[in-house]
Amino acid sequence: MRNIEINNTLCKGCYICVEICPVNVFEKEGDVSETGFVPVLVKHPDKCTRCMLCELQCPDMAITVK
């Protein structure tokens, strides 16, 4: 299983990662963060192919794939 970390303090809920992920690892989360945004949720980490597109395309550098 891949370790994907979302920094909810940095995530502004742009959902680029949701759209760009080729295997649908992410989903929109229902809860508003402390910063007033709805961050993404790593829903299916076992599907991750470690392509790193989410980390590379995140404009807020809120995603880390290990």
GUVEXTOR-800481 format. One record per residue (C-alpha): x, y, z. Coordinates in steps of 0.1 Angstrom, whole numbers, plus 5000, padded with zeros to 4 digits. Layout:
<torzas>
XYZ
...
</torzas>
This chain:
<torzas>
500050005000
501250354992
501550625018
499750935005
499651235029
497351535025
498251845045
494751975053
496152305064
497552365029
494852195008
492452454994
490152204978
490952274941
490451904934
493051894907
494251564923
490751414920
490651504883
494151404874
494551074893
494350794867
493150534892
490650744913
492550744946
490951064959
487451184967
486051504979
485651515016
482551645033
484051825062
485352185061
488952225074
490152475099
491052705070
487552705056
488152465026
486852125019
490051915014
490351584995
490251245011
492650955002
489850704997
491650424978
495350424987
495750064976
494950174940
497850414939
500450334911
502850604925
502750804893
503151114914
500851324892
498951444923
502051554941
503551724910
500351904900
499152024934
499452404933
499552424971
502152144977
499651975000
500251614988
503151394996
503451044980
505950814997
</torzas>
